[in-house]
Amino acid sequence: IDILAKDKKTDQFVVIELKKSQTSDDTVGQLTRYMGWLETHKTKGKPTKGIIIAGHYDQRLYYALKKLKDVEIYLYQVDFKLKEFRE
């Protein structure tokens, strides 16, 4: 698990997976495995939530996520600028 958090509103555990490059449906398997483990060992069956944060995704991920109501995906963008330092 990259980041494990709790939702302030629902008190649900939230599993966050960070992917620096393209992600695919194998990421969904990893994420749901972590969620299932938490529900078995930590939450006494209470549902968890999953979030994937990635730079890109492919169609397999899109289709896999259509069937999962407790998983969301966010795409990140990086905007990097250099500014000369002057005293």
N, C-alpha and C positions, 0 to 999 in steps of 0.2 A: 504494500500500500504506500503510495507516494505521500498522500496527505489524508489523515483521518480527522474529521471534524464532527461537530454536532449542530444541527439546525436549531437556532434559538426559538423559532416558532413552534416546531413540531417535536423537538427533543429527539429527532431521528439521527442515527449515525449517518454521516455522509462520507463515502469513499471517493477520493479524487485521484484520478490517474492522469499524470502529465506525460505527454508524448512530444518529443522535440521535432520529430519528422513525421512523415505520413503515417497515418494509423489505418487499421483495417478491422475486419470482424474478429480477428484473434484478440484484439484489445477488449472487445465485449466479453469474450470468454474469461479473460483474466479478471476483469472488473466484477463480473457476476459471481465468479468463484470467491473473491474476497467478500462480497456482500453476503453470499450464502454462509460462509464461515462465521461471519459476525452474527448473523441471525441464529445460527446453531449454538454458538459458544458464548455470546455476549449479550444479546438482546432478548433472549427467551422467546424467539419467534417474531418479535416486533420487526416490521419491515425497515429496510435500510434504503438509502438513496445513493445513486452513483452518478458521477460527473466525469466526463472525459474532456480534457483540455488538450487540443492538438493544433499543429500548424496547418495541416491538410488532412483530408480524409478521402476514402474512395467509395465507390458505389456499394461494395459489400457491407461496409459499416452502415451506410444509410438503410439498407434493407434489414440488417440485423436489429437496428434500433427501432424500426417500425413496430416491433412486437414487444418492446420493453417500455412499460409506463414509468418505471422508477429510475430511468437512466437518461441523462441529458448530455449534449455535446456542445462545447464552445470552441471556437477557433480563435487563436491569438494572432496578433500582428505585432511586429517589432518595428519601431521607427527610431533609428539611431542617428544622431547628429553630433558632429564635433564642432566645438567652438574654441577658437584660439584664446588662450589665457594670456592676459596682459595686466601688468601691475600698474 
